[in-house]
């Protein structure tokens, strides 16, 4: 290895993988949901976070939305 490198000779290129980088977030799931994906990951041989990401991506691409019903509090 050289002791010094001349970085001026290096050409700068944008990172081609920048769009595919994942974002780290903290999210809380119910324990049974996590266990479900962990069990599934053992069967499939894929990390459970990857399975969860693939499932959420499928929902996004298919335009699936969760059913929610918000109830107003009565005074």
mmCIF file as gemmi writes it, N, C-alpha and C atoms, coordinates in Angstrom:
data_model
loop_
_atom_site.group_PDB
_atom_site.id
_atom_site.type_symbol
_atom_site.label_atom_id
_atom_site.label_alt_id
_atom_site.label_comp_id
_atom_site.label_asym_id
_atom_site.label_entity_id
_atom_site.label_seq_id
_atom_site.pdbx_PDB_ins_code
_atom_site.Cartn_x
_atom_site.Cartn_y
_atom_site.Cartn_z
_atom_site.occupancy
_atom_site.B_iso_or_equiv
_atom_site.pdbx_formal_charge
_atom_site.auth_seq_id
_atom_site.auth_asym_id
_atom_site.pdbx_PDB_model_num
ATOM 1 N N . UNK Axp A 1 ? 0.832 -1.191 0 1 0 ? 1 A 1
ATOM 2 C CA . UNK Axp A 1 ? 0 0 0 1 0 ? 1 A 1
ATOM 3 C C . UNK Axp A 1 ? 0.872 1.248 0 1 0 ? 1 A 1
ATOM 4 N N . UNK Axp A 2 ? 0.384 2.242 -0.674 1 0 ? 2 A 1
ATOM 5 C CA . UNK Axp A 2 ? 1.094 3.515 -0.674 1 0 ? 2 A 1
ATOM 6 C C . UNK Axp A 2 ? 0.839 4.244 0.641 1 0 ? 2 A 1
ATOM 7 N N . UNK Axp A 3 ? 1.799 5.069 1.031 1 0 ? 3 A 1
ATOM 8 C CA . UNK Axp A 3 ? 1.592 5.887 2.222 1 0 ? 3 A 1
ATOM 9 C C . UNK Axp A 3 ? 0.678 7.055 1.917 1 0 ? 3 A 1
ATOM 10 N N . UNK Axp A 4 ? 0.758 7.564 0.697 1 0 ? 4 A 1
ATOM 11 C CA . UNK Axp A 4 ? -0.068 8.705 0.299 1 0 ? 4 A 1
ATOM 12 C C . UNK Axp A 4 ? -0.716 8.414 -1.044 1 0 ? 4 A 1
ATOM 13 N N . UNK Axp A 5 ? -1.922 8.878 -1.2 1 0 ? 5 A 1
ATOM 14 C CA . UNK Axp A 5 ? -2.639 8.726 -2.465 1 0 ? 5 A 1
ATOM 15 C C . UNK Axp A 5 ? -3 10.107 -2.98 1 0 ? 5 A 1
ATOM 16 N N . UNK Axp A 6 ? -2.9 10.289 -4.293 1 0 ? 6 A 1
ATOM 17 C CA . UNK Axp A 6 ? -3.287 11.555 -4.909 1 0 ? 6 A 1
ATOM 18 C C . UNK Axp A 6 ? -4.751 11.451 -5.328 1 0 ? 6 A 1
ATOM 19 N N . UNK Axp A 7 ? -5.63 11.985 -4.5 1 0 ? 7 A 1
ATOM 20 C CA . UNK Axp A 7 ? -7.063 11.891 -4.753 1 0 ? 7 A 1
ATOM 21 C C . UNK Axp A 7 ? -7.525 12.824 -5.875 1 0 ? 7 A 1
ATOM 22 N N . UNK Axp A 8 ? -6.669 13.743 -6.287 1 0 ? 8 A 1
ATOM 23 C CA . UNK Axp A 8 ? -7.035 14.666 -7.374 1 0 ? 8 A 1
ATOM 24 C C . UNK Axp A 8 ? -7.155 13.926 -8.704 1 0 ? 8 A 1
ATOM 25 N N . UNK Axp A 9 ? -6.491 12.798 -8.821 1 0 ? 9 A 1
ATOM 26 C CA . UNK Axp A 9 ? -6.525 12.034 -10.07 1 0 ? 9 A 1
ATOM 27 C C . UNK Axp A 9 ? -7.796 11.174 -10.18 1 0 ? 9 A 1
ATOM 28 N N . UNK Axp A 10 ? -8.485 11 -9.074 1 0 ? 10 A 1
ATOM 29 C CA . UNK Axp A 10 ? -9.685 10.156 -9.086 1 0 ? 10 A 1
ATOM 30 C C . UNK Axp A 10 ? -10.858 10.929 -9.677 1 0 ? 10 A 1
ATOM 31 N N . UNK Axp A 11 ? -11.627 10.237 -10.481 1 0 ? 11 A 1
ATOM 32 C CA . UNK Axp A 11 ? -12.816 10.882 -11.039 1 0 ? 11 A 1
ATOM 33 C C . UNK Axp A 11 ? -13.993 10.624 -10.105 1 0 ? 11 A 1
ATOM 34 N N . UNK Axp A 12 ? -14.864 11.614 -9.947 1 0 ? 12 A 1
ATOM 35 C CA . UNK Axp A 12 ? -16.02 11.504 -9.07 1 0 ? 12 A 1
ATOM 36 C C . UNK Axp A 12 ? -17.213 11.022 -9.871 1 0 ? 12 A 1
ATOM 37 N N . UNK Axp A 13 ? -17.899 10.017 -9.349 1 0 ? 13 A 1
ATOM 38 C CA . UNK Axp A 13 ? -19.113 9.5 -9.973 1 0 ? 13 A 1
ATOM 39 C C . UNK Axp A 13 ? -20.183 9.405 -8.884 1 0 ? 13 A 1
ATOM 40 N N . UNK Axp A 14 ? -21.427 9.686 -9.245 1 0 ? 14 A 1
ATOM 41 C CA . UNK Axp A 14 ? -22.484 9.503 -8.25 1 0 ? 14 A 1
ATOM 42 C C . UNK Axp A 14 ? -22.669 8.024 -7.947 1 0 ? 14 A 1
ATOM 43 N N . UNK Axp A 15 ? -23.105 7.724 -6.754 1 0 ? 15 A 1
ATOM 44 C CA . UNK Axp A 15 ? -23.316 6.349 -6.333 1 0 ? 15 A 1
ATOM 45 C C . UNK Axp A 15 ? -24.488 5.745 -7.108 1 0 ? 15 A 1
ATOM 46 N N . UNK Axp A 16 ? -24.267 4.709 -7.933 1 0 ? 16 A 1
ATOM 47 C CA . UNK Axp A 16 ? -25.361 4.129 -8.72 1 0 ? 16 A 1
ATOM 48 C C . UNK Axp A 16 ? -26.361 3.364 -7.86 1 0 ? 16 A 1
ATOM 49 N N . UNK Axp A 17 ? -25.995 3.039 -6.634 1 0 ? 17 A 1
ATOM 50 C CA . UNK Axp A 17 ? -26.865 2.275 -5.753 1 0 ? 17 A 1
ATOM 51 C C . UNK Axp A 17 ? -27.638 3.158 -4.78 1 0 ? 17 A 1
ATOM 52 N N . UNK Axp A 18 ? -27.51 4.462 -4.919 1 0 ? 18 A 1
ATOM 53 C CA . UNK Axp A 18 ? -28.13 5.379 -3.975 1 0 ? 18 A 1
ATOM 54 C C . UNK Axp A 18 ? -29.637 5.196 -3.888 1 0 ? 18 A 1
ATOM 55 N N . UNK Axp A 19 ? -30.289 4.946 -5.024 1 0 ? 19 A 1
ATOM 56 C CA . UNK Axp A 19 ? -31.746 4.787 -5.015 1 0 ? 19 A 1
ATOM 57 C C . UNK Axp A 19 ? -32.177 3.518 -4.297 1 0 ? 19 A 1
ATOM 58 N N . UNK Axp A 20 ? -31.324 2.51 -4.26 1 0 ? 20 A 1
ATOM 59 C CA . UNK Axp A 20 ? -31.715 1.241 -3.662 1 0 ? 20 A 1
ATOM 60 C C . UNK Axp A 20 ? -31.297 1.11 -2.196 1 0 ? 20 A 1
ATOM 61 N N . UNK Axp A 21 ? -30.729 2.158 -1.618 1 0 ? 21 A 1
ATOM 62 C CA . UNK Axp A 21 ? -30.344 2.088 -0.214 1 0 ? 21 A 1
ATOM 63 C C . UNK Axp A 21 ? -31.585 2.015 0.655 1 0 ? 21 A 1
ATOM 64 N N . UNK Axp A 22 ? -31.498 1.278 1.72 1 0 ? 22 A 1
ATOM 65 C CA . UNK Axp A 22 ? -32.619 1.133 2.64 1 0 ? 22 A 1
ATOM 66 C C . UNK Axp A 22 ? -32.507 2.178 3.737 1 0 ? 22 A 1
ATOM 67 N N . UNK Axp A 23 ? -33.641 2.551 4.265 1 0 ? 23 A 1
ATOM 68 C CA . UNK Axp A 23 ? -33.673 3.518 5.351 1 0 ? 23 A 1
ATOM 69 C C . UNK Axp A 23 ? -33.954 2.777 6.648 1 0 ? 23 A 1
ATOM 70 N N . UNK Axp A 24 ? -33.16 3.032 7.638 1 0 ? 24 A 1
ATOM 71 C CA . UNK Axp A 24 ? -33.342 2.396 8.935 1 0 ? 24 A 1
ATOM 72 C C . UNK Axp A 24 ? -34.364 3.196 9.735 1 0 ? 24 A 1
ATOM 73 N N . UNK Axp A 25 ? -35.385 2.503 10.235 1 0 ? 25 A 1
ATOM 74 C CA . UNK Axp A 25 ? -36.408 3.144 11.059 1 0 ? 25 A 1
ATOM 75 C C . UNK Axp A 25 ? -36.697 2.257 12.264 1 0 ? 25 A 1
ATOM 76 N N . UNK Axp A 26 ? -37.234 2.861 13.293 1 0 ? 26 A 1
ATOM 77 C CA . UNK Axp A 26 ? -37.692 2.107 14.45 1 0 ? 26 A 1
ATOM 78 C C . UNK Axp A 26 ? -39.198 1.98 14.333 1 0 ? 26 A 1
ATOM 79 N N . UNK Axp A 27 ? -39.68 0.764 14.386 1 0 ? 27 A 1
ATOM 80 C CA . UNK Axp A 27 ? -41.118 0.522 14.269 1 0 ? 27 A 1
ATOM 81 C C . UNK Axp A 27 ? -41.493 -0.567 15.258 1 0 ? 27 A 1
ATOM 82 N N . UNK Axp A 28 ? -42.666 -0.46 15.819 1 0 ? 28 A 1
ATOM 83 C CA . UNK Axp A 28 ? -43.111 -1.441 16.811 1 0 ? 28 A 1
ATOM 84 C C . UNK Axp A 28 ? -44.236 -2.289 16.219 1 0 ? 28 A 1
ATOM 85 N N . UNK Axp A 29 ? -44.039 -3.608 16.266 1 0 ? 29 A 1
ATOM 86 C CA . UNK Axp A 29 ? -45.044 -4.564 15.822 1 0 ? 29 A 1
ATOM 87 C C . UNK Axp A 29 ? -45.49 -5.39 17.018 1 0 ? 29 A 1
ATOM 88 N N . UNK Axp A 30 ? -46.697 -5.91 16.95 1 0 ? 30 A 1
ATOM 89 C CA . UNK Axp A 30 ? -47.149 -6.839 17.981 1 0 ? 30 A 1
ATOM 90 C C . UNK Axp A 30 ? -46.274 -8.081 17.933 1 0 ? 30 A 1
ATOM 91 N N . UNK Axp A 31 ? -46.087 -8.706 19.102 1 0 ? 31 A 1
ATOM 92 C CA . UNK Axp A 31 ? -45.191 -9.861 19.206 1 0 ? 31 A 1
ATOM 93 C C . UNK Axp A 31 ? -45.615 -10.993 18.277 1 0 ? 31 A 1
ATOM 94 N N . UNK Axp A 32 ? -46.928 -11.247 18.152 1 0 ? 32 A 1
ATOM 95 C CA . UNK Axp A 32 ? -47.375 -12.356 17.309 1 0 ? 32 A 1
ATOM 96 C C . UNK Axp A 32 ? -47.071 -12.11 15.833 1 0 ? 32 A 1
ATOM 97 N N . UNK Axp A 33 ? -47.047 -10.855 15.417 1 0 ? 33 A 1
ATOM 98 C CA . UNK Axp A 33 ? -46.718 -10.522 14.028 1 0 ? 33 A 1
ATOM 99 C C . UNK Axp A 33 ? -45.246 -10.826 13.757 1 0 ? 33 A 1
ATOM 100 N N . UNK Axp A 34 ? -44.399 -10.414 14.683 1 0 ? 34 A 1
ATOM 101 C CA . UNK Axp A 34 ? -42.961 -10.661 14.535 1 0 ? 34 A 1
ATOM 102 C C . UNK Axp A 34 ? -42.697 -12.161 14.514 1 0 ? 34 A 1
ATOM 103 N N . UNK Axp A 35 ? -43.33 -12.912 15.425 1 0 ? 35 A 1
ATOM 104 C CA . UNK Axp A 35 ? -43.138 -14.364 15.468 1 0 ? 35 A 1
ATOM 105 C C . UNK Axp A 35 ? -43.613 -15.023 14.179 1 0 ? 35 A 1
ATOM 106 N N . UNK Axp A 36 ? -44.721 -14.549 13.626 1 0 ? 36 A 1
ATOM 107 C CA . UNK Axp A 36 ? -45.233 -15.096 12.363 1 0 ? 36 A 1
ATOM 108 C C . UNK Axp A 36 ? -44.184 -14.963 11.256 1 0 ? 36 A 1
ATOM 109 N N . UNK Axp A 37 ? -43.617 -13.755 11.118 1 0 ? 37 A 1
ATOM 110 C CA . UNK Axp A 37 ? -42.624 -13.532 10.067 1 0 ? 37 A 1
ATOM 111 C C . UNK Axp A 37 ? -41.311 -14.261 10.364 1 0 ? 37 A 1
ATOM 112 N N . UNK Axp A 38 ? -40.959 -14.409 11.629 1 0 ? 38 A 1
ATOM 113 C CA . UNK Axp A 38 ? -39.749 -15.165 11.974 1 0 ? 38 A 1
ATOM 114 C C . UNK Axp A 38 ? -39.92 -16.634 11.626 1 0 ? 38 A 1
ATOM 115 N N . UNK Axp A 39 ? -41.095 -17.194 11.941 1 0 ? 39 A 1
ATOM 116 C CA . UNK Axp A 39 ? -41.364 -18.592 11.59 1 0 ? 39 A 1
ATOM 117 C C . UNK Axp A 39 ? -41.351 -18.774 10.074 1 0 ? 39 A 1
ATOM 118 N N . UNK Axp A 40 ? -41.985 -17.848 9.38 1 0 ? 40 A 1
ATOM 119 C CA . UNK Axp A 40 ? -42.016 -17.905 7.919 1 0 ? 40 A 1
ATOM 120 C C . UNK Axp A 40 ? -40.61 -17.781 7.335 1 0 ? 40 A 1
ATOM 121 N N . UNK Axp A 41 ? -39.781 -16.952 7.974 1 0 ? 41 A 1
ATOM 122 C CA . UNK Axp A 41 ? -38.417 -16.759 7.468 1 0 ? 41 A 1
ATOM 123 C C . UNK Axp A 41 ? -37.595 -18.034 7.593 1 0 ? 41 A 1
ATOM 124 N N . UNK Axp A 42 ? -37.83 -18.813 8.65 1 0 ? 42 A 1
ATOM 125 C CA . UNK Axp A 42 ? -37.117 -20.082 8.799 1 0 ? 42 A 1
ATOM 126 C C . UNK Axp A 42 ? -37.527 -21.06 7.697 1 0 ? 42 A 1
ATOM 127 N N . UNK Axp A 43 ? -38.815 -21.063 7.352 1 0 ? 43 A 1
ATOM 128 C CA . UNK Axp A 43 ? -39.303 -21.947 6.3 1 0 ? 43 A 1
ATOM 129 C C . UNK Axp A 43 ? -38.74 -21.548 4.93 1 0 ? 43 A 1
ATOM 130 N N . UNK Axp A 44 ? -38.663 -20.255 4.692 1 0 ? 44 A 1
ATOM 131 C CA . UNK Axp A 44 ? -38.255 -19.742 3.383 1 0 ? 44 A 1
ATOM 132 C C . UNK Axp A 44 ? -36.749 -19.545 3.253 1 0 ? 44 A 1
ATOM 133 N N . UNK Axp A 45 ? -36.046 -19.486 4.386 1 0 ? 45 A 1
ATOM 134 C CA . UNK Axp A 45 ? -34.602 -19.255 4.35 1 0 ? 45 A 1
ATOM 135 C C . UNK Axp A 45 ? -34.244 -17.821 3.99 1 0 ? 45 A 1
ATOM 136 N N . UNK Axp A 46 ? -35.113 -16.886 4.397 1 0 ? 46 A 1
ATOM 137 C CA . UNK Axp A 46 ? -34.929 -15.465 4.101 1 0 ? 46 A 1
ATOM 138 C C . UNK Axp A 46 ? -35.06 -14.714 5.425 1 0 ? 46 A 1
ATOM 139 N N . UNK Axp A 47 ? -34.258 -13.684 5.694 1 0 ? 47 A 1
ATOM 140 C CA . UNK Axp A 47 ? -34.415 -12.926 6.932 1 0 ? 47 A 1
ATOM 141 C C . UNK Axp A 47 ? -35.838 -12.36 7.073 1 0 ? 47 A 1
ATOM 142 N N . UNK Axp A 48 ? -36.331 -12.35 8.318 1 0 ? 48 A 1
ATOM 143 C CA . UNK Axp A 48 ? -37.712 -11.924 8.516 1 0 ? 48 A 1
ATOM 144 C C . UNK Axp A 48 ? -37.943 -10.471 8.133 1 0 ? 48 A 1
ATOM 145 N N . UNK Axp A 49 ? -36.927 -9.615 8.304 1 0 ? 49 A 1
ATOM 146 C CA . UNK Axp A 49 ? -37.085 -8.215 7.89 1 0 ? 49 A 1
ATOM 147 C C . UNK Axp A 49 ? -37.278 -8.112 6.386 1 0 ? 49 A 1
ATOM 148 N N . UNK Axp A 50 ? -36.602 -8.982 5.638 1 0 ? 50 A 1
ATOM 149 C CA . UNK Axp A 50 ? -36.755 -8.997 4.183 1 0 ? 50 A 1
ATOM 150 C C . UNK Axp A 50 ? -38.167 -9.415 3.809 1 0 ? 50 A 1
ATOM 151 N N . UNK Axp A 51 ? -38.697 -10.442 4.491 1 0 ? 51 A 1
ATOM 152 C CA . UNK Axp A 51 ? -40.071 -10.878 4.215 1 0 ? 51 A 1
ATOM 153 C C . UNK Axp A 51 ? -41.077 -9.769 4.513 1 0 ? 51 A 1
ATOM 154 N N . UNK Axp A 52 ? -40.873 -9.084 5.619 1 0 ? 52 A 1
ATOM 155 C CA . UNK Axp A 52 ? -41.786 -7.993 5.974 1 0 ? 52 A 1
ATOM 156 C C . UNK Axp A 52 ? -41.709 -6.879 4.928 1 0 ? 52 A 1
ATOM 157 N N . UNK Axp A 53 ? -40.506 -6.576 4.475 1 0 ? 53 A 1
ATOM 158 C CA . UNK Axp A 53 ? -40.327 -5.549 3.452 1 0 ? 53 A 1
ATOM 159 C C . UNK Axp A 53 ? -40.992 -5.968 2.139 1 0 ? 53 A 1
ATOM 160 N N . UNK Axp A 54 ? -40.826 -7.235 1.76 1 0 ? 54 A 1
ATOM 161 C CA . UNK Axp A 54 ? -41.443 -7.731 0.528 1 0 ? 54 A 1
ATOM 162 C C . UNK Axp A 54 ? -42.967 -7.687 0.624 1 0 ? 54 A 1
ATOM 163 N N . UNK Axp A 55 ? -43.507 -8.043 1.776 1 0 ? 55 A 1
ATOM 164 C CA . UNK Axp A 55 ? -44.953 -8.011 1.959 1 0 ? 55 A 1
ATOM 165 C C . UNK Axp A 55 ? -45.488 -6.582 1.87 1 0 ? 55 A 1
ATOM 166 N N . UNK Axp A 56 ? -44.821 -5.655 2.532 1 0 ? 56 A 1
ATOM 167 C CA . UNK Axp A 56 ? -45.25 -4.254 2.488 1 0 ? 56 A 1
ATOM 168 C C . UNK Axp A 56 ? -45.098 -3.68 1.083 1 0 ? 56 A 1
ATOM 169 N N . UNK Axp A 57 ? -44.051 -4.074 0.374 1 0 ? 57 A 1
ATOM 170 C CA . UNK Axp A 57 ? -43.877 -3.624 -1.016 1 0 ? 57 A 1
ATOM 171 C C . UNK Axp A 57 ? -45.016 -4.142 -1.897 1 0 ? 57 A 1
ATOM 172 N N . UNK Axp A 58 ? -45.397 -5.417 -1.706 1 0 ? 58 A 1
ATOM 173 C CA . UNK Axp A 58 ? -46.507 -5.996 -2.459 1 0 ? 58 A 1
ATOM 174 C C . UNK Axp A 58 ? -47.789 -5.191 -2.202 1 0 ? 58 A 1
ATOM 175 N N . UNK Axp A 59 ? -48.041 -4.882 -0.926 1 0 ? 59 A 1
ATOM 176 C CA . UNK Axp A 59 ? -49.234 -4.085 -0.579 1 0 ? 59 A 1
ATOM 177 C C . UNK Axp A 59 ? -49.191 -2.725 -1.27 1 0 ? 59 A 1
ATOM 178 N N . UNK Axp A 60 ? -48.033 -2.105 -1.283 1 0 ? 60 A 1
ATOM 179 C CA . UNK Axp A 60 ? -47.878 -0.794 -1.929 1 0 ? 60 A 1
ATOM 180 C C . UNK Axp A 60 ? -48.14 -0.898 -3.425 1 0 ? 60 A 1
ATOM 181 N N . UNK Axp A 61 ? -47.516 -1.877 -4.074 1 0 ? 61 A 1
ATOM 182 C CA . UNK Axp A 61 ? -47.64 -2.023 -5.526 1 0 ? 61 A 1
ATOM 183 C C . UNK Axp A 61 ? -49.056 -2.396 -5.955 1 0 ? 61 A 1
ATOM 184 N N . UNK Axp A 62 ? -49.758 -3.145 -5.106 1 0 ? 62 A 1
ATOM 185 C CA . UNK Axp A 62 ? -51.129 -3.552 -5.424 1 0 ? 62 A 1
ATOM 186 C C . UNK Axp A 62 ? -52.156 -2.511 -4.968 1 0 ? 62 A 1
ATOM 187 N N . UNK Axp A 63 ? -51.681 -1.481 -4.288 1 0 ? 63 A 1
ATOM 188 C CA . UNK Axp A 63 ? -52.582 -0.431 -3.811 1 0 ? 63 A 1
ATOM 189 C C . UNK Axp A 63 ? -53.482 -0.896 -2.675 1 0 ? 63 A 1
ATOM 190 N N . UNK Axp A 64 ? -53.017 -1.891 -1.924 1 0 ? 64 A 1
ATOM 191 C CA . UNK Axp A 64 ? -53.804 -2.396 -0.805 1 0 ? 64 A 1
ATOM 192 C C . UNK Axp A 64 ? -53.723 -1.426 0.364 1 0 ? 64 A 1
ATOM 193 N N . UNK Axp A 65 ? -54.839 -1.266 1.044 1 0 ? 65 A 1
ATOM 194 C CA . UNK Axp A 65 ? -54.888 -0.372 2.201 1 0 ? 65 A 1
ATOM 195 C C . UNK Axp A 65 ? -55.531 -1.121 3.359 1 0 ? 65 A 1
ATOM 196 N N . UNK Axp A 66 ? -55.063 -0.869 4.561 1 0 ? 66 A 1
ATOM 197 C CA . UNK Axp A 66 ? -55.68 -1.537 5.712 1 0 ? 66 A 1
ATOM 198 C C . UNK Axp A 66 ? -57.069 -0.963 5.974 1 0 ? 66 A 1
ATOM 199 N N . UNK Axp A 67 ? -57.949 -1.816 6.479 1 0 ? 67 A 1
ATOM 200 C CA . UNK Axp A 67 ? -59.266 -1.344 6.865 1 0 ? 67 A 1
ATOM 201 C C . UNK Axp A 67 ? -59.155 -0.731 8.247 1 0 ? 67 A 1
ATOM 202 N N . UNK Axp A 68 ? -59.535 0.485 8.351 1 0 ? 68 A 1
ATOM 203 C CA . UNK Axp A 68 ? -59.501 1.165 9.642 1 0 ? 68 A 1
ATOM 204 C C . UNK Axp A 68 ? -60.861 1.788 9.904 1 0 ? 68 A 1
ATOM 205 N N . UNK Axp A 69 ? -61.228 1.797 11.133 1 0 ? 69 A 1
ATOM 206 C CA . UNK Axp A 69 ? -62.466 2.498 11.488 1 0 ? 69 A 1
ATOM 207 C C . UNK Axp A 69 ? -62.161 3.322 12.736 1 0 ? 69 A 1
ATOM 208 N N . UNK Axp A 70 ? -62.227 4.596 12.563 1 0 ? 70 A 1
ATOM 209 C CA . UNK Axp A 70 ? -61.953 5.515 13.653 1 0 ? 70 A 1
ATOM 210 C C . UNK Axp A 70 ? -63.278 5.933 14.254 1 0 ? 70 A 1
ATOM 211 N N . UNK Axp A 71 ? -63.408 5.728 15.526 1 0 ? 71 A 1
ATOM 212 C CA . UNK Axp A 71 ? -64.638 6.082 16.214 1 0 ? 71 A 1
ATOM 213 C C . UNK Axp A 71 ? -64.439 7.391 16.949 1 0 ? 71 A 1
ATOM 214 N N . UNK Axp A 72 ? -65.427 8.254 16.811 1 0 ? 72 A 1
ATOM 215 C CA . UNK Axp A 72 ? -65.372 9.519 17.545 1 0 ? 72 A 1
ATOM 216 C C . UNK Axp A 72 ? -65.708 9.268 18.998 1 0 ? 72 A 1
ATOM 217 N N . UNK Axp A 73 ? -64.997 9.957 19.846 1 0 ? 73 A 1
ATOM 218 C CA . UNK Axp A 73 ? -65.316 9.875 21.264 1 0 ? 73 A 1
ATOM 219 C C . UNK Axp A 73 ? -66.56 10.698 21.541 1 0 ? 73 A 1
ATOM 220 N N . UNK Axp A 74 ? -67.445 10.14 22.281 1 0 ? 74 A 1
ATOM 221 C CA . UNK Axp A 74 ? -68.645 10.898 22.64 1 0 ? 74 A 1
ATOM 222 C C . UNK Axp A 74 ? -68.411 11.582 23.965 1 0 ? 74 A 1
ATOM 223 N N . UNK Axp A 75 ? -68.903 12.784 24.054 1 0 ? 75 A 1
ATOM 224 C CA . UNK Axp A 75 ? -68.679 13.573 25.267 1 0 ? 75 A 1
ATOM 225 C C . UNK Axp A 75 ? -69.598 13.19 26.372 1 0 ? 75 A 1
